[in-house]
Amino acid sequence: MNILERIDAGLSWSNEEKMLLDSVQSLCETALKPRAAACDKNSEFPWDNIQDINELGLNAMFIPEEYDGMPLSYRCYLACVREISKACASTGIIWATNFHAIKPVIQFGSGELKFKVLPRMARGALAALVITEPSAGSDATGMKTQFKEEGDQIVVDGQKIFISNGDIADFYVVFGKWVGVDSARDAISAVVIEKSTPGLTVTGVEHKMGTRGSGTASLSFEGVRIPKENLLAPAGKGLSVLLTSLNKSRPSVAAHALGIARAAFEDAVAYINERRQSNRRVLEFQGVQFMVADLAAELAVCERWLWHVGELVDENVNDMGIEASILKLKATDLAMRMTTDAVQLHGGYGYCQDFRVERLMRDAKITQIWEGTNQIHRQLIGRSFLKKEMK
């Protein structure tokens, strides 16, 4: 048993969690992994994978019991994200995005809004978290999407880009600004919009380098009218809801990246144990052993930090934004390095689509960009050490 296997074996799970993880691992090996190459090649949404995931009832693991869920620990959720992403990075994004989008509803939604949304999510609906705009990325205060009240309705107007699940979602958790509030921070608000609401249009789907089975869409909201009951966060509360939600979604992005990294590491180690040069296995060369040692050490440290941050969430620690940023930064940088080195260790074969590492390298890149670029996370971490000036 190697060090990574020992870390996995040392994790404690409830009986329900262990049974679920065994089922997820079996599904990944028998269905998701074999379908991943075709999903990438054809840029096809993996409906079969989503159906299989729904048959396991995976959405229910983050939905409260009173809304037909069967909640398990956040650590278990992260483990599922890692396993699914290891098998198919596109499917990992699709399923994890359900959690990213719906967590704000679970935490901050009214009882009426929860009863409208959460039971359907538990049964397998899809959701999208709608934040990014052409003029607003990591700086959410630059959003121009507007909300205004008209009678017993809220009217939504604006444009959004780079929305995961945006082309297929049943529910859209949309952030924008309330008309009439001068402060860019205080104006931020959030609403829930259902699929097929008049005025909501998918204006395009991106053709991407990687995670090609996961739809990334542009959306238009033109006079979209929703009931007031669909208000998730009023003006003055929206930014807080957004930041709190990102603290939960960024560890999920790290788990996605670590699934990709683990897949690349295992493929590379298997290959260099078999491939021979000068009558020696490639892994017998000291220079290659040094590469593997560095990658294994970083992967072990990142995975231990993943479980640490997961425990903080399960313990309801609210002030863990920097821990989440460190995890997202290190895990995603490692995924890019791991997949690049895995291609190198495969030699010319690594550059060809016959071997999975070529796809994994393309899939890894987005993890350094979405949910806050790694440059933003470095700024957040560094800024946390600034001492307050004495007045």
Salt bridges, closest charged atoms under 4 A:
ASP8 OD1 - ARG82 NH2 3.22
ASP8 OD2 - ARG262 NH2 3.15
ASP22 OD2 - LYS18 NZ 3.36
GLU29 OE2 - LYS33 NZ 3.77
ASP40 OD1 - ARG212 NE 3.83
ASP40 OD2 - ARG362 NH2 2.82
ASP52 OD2 - ARG35 NH1 2.88
ASP68 OD2 - ARG123 NH1 3.93
GLU83 OE2 - ARG82 NH2 3.21
GLU133 OE2 - LYS160 NZ 2.88
GLU149 OE2 - LYS228 NZ 2.54
GLU150 OE2 - LYS148 NZ 3.75
GLU150 OE1 - ARG225 NH2 2.72
GLU194 OE1 - ARG120 NH1 3.14
GLU266 OE1 - LYS86 NZ 3.02
GLU266 OE2 - ARG262 NH1 3.58
ASP267 OD2 - ARG356 NE 2.89
GLU284 OE2 - ARG281 NE 3.35
GLU298 OE2 - ARG337 NH1 2.15
GLU303 OE1 - ARG82 NH1 2.92
GLU303 OE1 - ARG262 NH2 2.85
ASP333 OD2 - ARG378 NH2 2.64
ASP341 OD2 - ARG337 NE 3.71
GLU358 OE2 - ARG362 NE 2.78
GLU371 OE2 - HIS100 ND1 3.84
